[in-house]
Amino acid sequence: MADHASFPADGTWFDTLKKSFVDVPVDTSNNNAIPTADFLEAAESLTTLFDLLGSIAFTPVKNDMLGNVKVSPSHPAPLPQTKNPQTDPSQKVRDRLLSSPSDSSTIQSLVRTELAQKKHSATEGLLWLVRYLPPLVPFSPPRINTAHRGLDFTSQALRHSRATPTAELSTSFRTAYTSTLKPHHSFLVKPVFSAAMSATPYKKDFYAKMAGSGDEERAKAELGRWLDALEGQVGVLKGFMEKEGRW
């Protein structure tokens, strides 16, 4: 839970992250290879942002991203469940990393080697981790384009908030939701996310929470760097998965 009590002295929310996307070393000399362990840690650290938003309405959103919500084609509403290696998407990716470390050091190498072995558990888990969309079924090629909409949703909402000073967070999150996740959510899931959008705090309160006991202008500058890094990695993964992440 990201609250002021957990912030270091004069620290911001970014100081509480186990890993920031800013610190994920993308290897531009190797086709923008993204290290698997670092990316996983940064993606999971991102979910504490929903704690920062300060409403239990965001719990389903956070749980979706962590893989604690299971949705089947026959029952598209979110069903809470405990984390376990069979259903937690990040665990699937971690399992692959641990079982084949030499072949899984980067996201791209993990996907390529797993698919070459006619398997896709970790690749599917990766897609779940970065998108949190409903169907628990193998992804067909036309759906690969939606794989990273979960991270897109978060980054677009915060980018819209920064670019539109007069817009409250609820407007920014609704705008991002409409262009990313909403077209792919069922009529049962949409109200859950709608409730979360309505529960966002006022922008001034959100930035104050993000700043913690530190400087608000510093927090805003850190947010800009964090968003740049997140958007860059999402862009890399989109392009890669569209070309190679199919089974």
C-alpha positions in Angstrom: 0.0 0.0 0.0 1.6 3.3 -1.1 0.8 5.8 1.7 2.7 8.6 3.2 3.8 6.4 6.1 5.7 4.2 3.7 7.4 7.1 1.9 11.1 7.8 2.8 11.8 11.2 4.3 11.3 13.9 1.7 10.5 11.1 -0.8 7.8 10.8 -3.4 5.8 7.8 -4.6 8.6 7.0 -7.1 11.0 6.4 -4.2 8.7 3.6 -3.0 8.9 1.6 -6.2 10.9 -1.6 -6.2 11.7 -0.9 -9.8 10.8 2.1 -12.0 10.4 1.8 -15.8 13.1 4.5 -15.9 15.5 1.9 -14.5 14.6 -0.9 -17.0 17.7 -0.9 -19.3 16.3 -1.2 -22.9 19.2 -2.4 -25.1 18.9 -0.2 -28.2 22.0 -2.0 -29.7 20.1 -5.3 -29.6 16.7 -4.4 -31.2 15.4 -2.8 -28.0 15.7 -5.9 -26.0 13.9 -5.6 -22.6 15.2 -7.5 -19.6 12.5 -9.8 -18.3 13.2 -9.6 -14.6 13.4 -5.8 -14.6 10.3 -5.4 -16.7 8.3 -7.7 -14.5 9.3 -5.8 -11.3 8.5 -2.5 -12.9 5.1 -3.6 -14.1 4.2 -5.0 -10.7 5.5 -1.9 -8.9 3.1 0.2 -11.2 0.1 -1.4 -9.5 0.8 0.5 -6.3 -0.4 3.5 -8.2 -3.9 2.2 -7.7 -3.4 2.3 -4.0 -2.3 5.9 -4.4 -5.6 6.7 -6.0 -7.1 5.8 -2.7 -10.3 4.1 -3.5 -11.4 0.5 -3.0 -13.1 0.9 -6.4 -9.6 0.4 -8.0 -9.1 -2.9 -6.3 -10.6 -4.9 -9.2 -8.4 -2.9 -11.6 -5.3 -3.6 -9.6 -6.2 -7.3 -9.2 -6.8 -7.6 -12.9 -3.3 -6.4 -13.6 -1.7 -8.6 -11.0 -3.7 -11.6 -12.4 -5.8 -12.2 -9.3 -9.1 -12.0 -11.4 -10.1 -15.0 -13.5 -12.6 -14.5 -16.3 -13.8 -17.3 -18.5 -15.7 -17.1 -21.8 -18.8 -18.5 -20.2 -18.7 -16.2 -17.2 -17.1 -12.9 -18.3 -17.5 -11.1 -14.9 -14.4 -10.9 -12.7 -14.1 -13.7 -10.2 -11.6 -13.1 -7.3 -9.2 -15.9 -6.6 -6.0 -16.4 -4.8 -2.7 -16.1 -6.5 -1.1 -19.4 -7.6 1.4 -20.5 -10.3 -1.4 -21.9 -12.5 -3.3 -18.7 -12.8 -1.1 -15.7 -11.9 0.3 -14.4 -15.2 3.4 -12.8 -13.7 4.2 -16.2 -12.1 4.0 -17.9 -15.5 6.6 -15.5 -16.9 8.7 -15.9 -13.8 8.4 -19.7 -14.0 9.7 -19.6 -17.5 12.5 -17.2 -16.5 13.6 -19.5 -13.7 13.3 -22.7 -15.7 15.1 -21.4 -18.8 17.1 -18.4 -17.6 19.6 -18.5 -20.5 16.8 -18.3 -23.0 14.6 -15.9 -21.1 16.8 -13.0 -20.1 14.9 -10.6 -22.3 11.1 -10.5 -23.0 11.9 -11.0 -26.7 14.1 -14.1 -26.2 11.6 -15.6 -23.8 8.8 -15.3 -26.3 10.8 -16.5 -29.2 12.2 -19.6 -27.5 8.9 -20.6 -25.9 7.0 -20.3 -29.1 9.7 -22.3 -30.9 9.0 -25.1 -28.5 5.3 -25.0 -29.5 4.4 -23.7 -26.0 2.8 -20.3 -25.1 2.1 -20.3 -21.3 4.5 -17.6 -20.4 3.8 -15.6 -23.6 0.1 -15.7 -22.7 0.9 -14.8 -19.2 2.9 -11.8 -20.4 0.0 -10.6 -22.5 -2.3 -10.9 -19.5 0.2 -9.1 -17.3 0.4 -6.1 -19.6 -3.2 -5.8 -20.7 -5.7 -7.2 -18.2 -8.5 -7.9 -20.7 -11.2 -10.5 -20.0 -11.1 -13.6 -22.2 -9.2 -16.5 -20.8 -8.6 -18.1 -24.1 -5.6 -18.4 -26.5 -5.1 -15.1 -28.4 -5.8 -15.1 -32.1 -3.7 -12.9 -34.4 -6.3 -10.1 -34.7 -6.3 -9.7 -30.9 -2.5 -9.4 -30.5 -2.9 -5.6 -31.2 -4.8 -5.3 -27.9 -2.1 -7.0 -25.8 -0.6 -4.0 -24.2 -3.8 -1.9 -23.6 -3.5 -2.3 -19.8 -0.3 -0.4 -19.7 -1.6 1.8 -22.4 -4.6 2.6 -20.3 -2.5 3.8 -17.4 0.0 5.7 -19.4 -2.6 7.4 -21.6 -4.6 8.5 -18.5 -1.6 10.1 -16.8 -0.4 11.6 -20.1 -3.8 13.1 -20.7 -3.8 14.5 -17.2 -0.4 16.1 -17.7 -1.3 17.5 -21.1 -4.7 18.9 -20.0 -4.2 21.0 -16.9 -7.9 21.7 -16.5 -9.0 18.1 -16.8 -9.7 16.2 -13.6 -8.4 12.6 -13.2 -11.8 11.1 -13.8 -11.9 12.7 -17.2 -8.4 11.6 -18.1 -9.0 8.0 -17.0 -12.4 7.8 -18.8 -10.8 9.2 -22.0 -8.0 6.6 -21.8 -10.4 3.8 -20.9 -12.6 4.6 -24.0 -9.7 4.4 -26.4 -8.0 1.3 -24.8 -9.9 -1.2 -22.7 -13.5 -0.4 -23.1 -14.0 -1.8 -26.7 -12.8 -5.1 -25.4 -14.7 -5.4 -22.1 -18.0 -7.1 -21.7 -21.1 -5.4 -20.4 -20.5 -7.0 -17.1 -16.9 -5.8 -16.7 -17.5 -2.2 -18.0 -19.4 -1.1 -14.8 -16.5 -2.2 -12.6 -14.1 0.0 -14.5 -16.7 2.8 -14.7 -17.0 2.8 -10.9 -13.2 3.1 -10.7 -13.1 6.0 -13.1 -15.7 7.8 -11.0 -13.8 7.2 -7.8 -10.6 9.0 -8.8 -9.5 11.8 -6.5 -9.2 15.4 -7.5 -6.0 16.1 -9.4 -4.5 18.4 -6.8 -5.0 15.7 -4.1 -3.5 13.0 -6.3 -0.4 15.0 -7.0 -0.1 15.8 -3.3 -0.3 12.1 -2.5 2.3 11.3 -5.2 4.7 13.9 -3.7 4.4 12.5 -0.2 6.6 14.4 2.1 8.7 15.5 -0.9 8.4 18.4 -3.4 5.3 18.3 -5.7 7.2 19.8 -8.7 9.9 17.1 -8.3 7.1 14.4 -8.3 5.7 15.9 -11.5 9.1 15.8 -13.1 9.6 12.2 -12.1 6.2 11.3 -13.4 7.2 12.8 -16.8 10.4 10.6 -17.0 8.5 7.6 -15.8 5.8 8.0 -18.4 8.4 8.5 -21.2 10.0 5.2 -20.2 6.7 3.3 -19.8 5.4 4.5 -23.2 8.7 3.7 -24.9 8.7 0.1 -23.6 5.0 -0.4 -24.4 5.7 0.8 -27.9 8.6 -1.7 -28.3 6.4 -4.6 -27.0 3.5 -3.7 -29.2 5.7 -3.8 -32.3 7.4 -7.0 -31.2 4.2 -8.9 -30.3 2.4 -7.9 -33.5 5.3 -9.4 -35.5 6.4 -12.4 -33.4 4.1 -13.0 -30.5 1.6 -15.3 -32.3 0.9 -19.0 -31.9 
